[in-house]
Amino acid sequence: MVREEKVKLMSKIAIYEKRDGKREIPINNFYKGDYVRINVLKTIVAATITYVLIVIMTAIYKMDYILANILKVDYKKLVFVLLVIYGIWIFVYWLIARILYAKRYENSRSNIIIYNHNLKKLQEAAQKDAVKTKGGVGTGGDFIDL
């Protein structure tokens, strides 16, 4: 016999797994600090690559000025300015990523708790049905046949 409660519960679980679960269930494999650190590290690597590409593209765009003034440029000052801008660039990306991924973890955590609760209710219902069909008594996951 198919129980309406079980069907509703299975539907809720399947809808969650299909939509938000694809993104949120893997988050559950990490502690909050680990999840935030890993994703902040990914963001910093991407921001560094982006910064380097922007510097290279700017240098290519200004190539005529660079070649005309190759001996007049103060390279120590140029490197210092580029490093300061890089430091600010990375700090901004680090801060945004830290806030974003911490918030994302917290938001997914409440949904995961509901998901786990629904799974537990479904498992308990399945155990009750198994006990009823076998004609025994269930005790803590073990089965006693009468």
Steps between C-alpha positions, in 0.01 A plus 500: 500500500635842400468756774428857402743637763789300357422616147491865611825456690671331206376777271643770728832318515514447122412864424769623738761264353409609147511875565703638790643168610742481209682801641429464873550129569875508409541797736389271783821297458709786643531685826415867462860617537631248249229584246565873530881460483494276193271732309686814610822338376335428164384860484846636579656285226239620250547863610879469462468359149254777414733767637796365303292494181382857558860618554616319186213640292568851630869462416414387147256788459762752618788336312582810294534711818705227673743467208534879463581546871679172576803674653308776682265279704571452872460121521522481879209739533306318226545161670408650838180653359407174326555303823294745706215484249530120500481493880186715501353291216558173688373641832172611340450162332594316821251701704214459252568126459522443875166671563331338199609141572430524874150625421450230237605232750261631766209518256560148373542366854138569596377328183728202564360463852145485360616256230665271756190514721282396206737214416489381859119508504493304173743243637294456816184454293676240284616312811146497640367364171767230497409394852130487412555290187722249683269478801775569752609772738772748416743604770766756415561381146506131591215269412344254741283239336200385701 
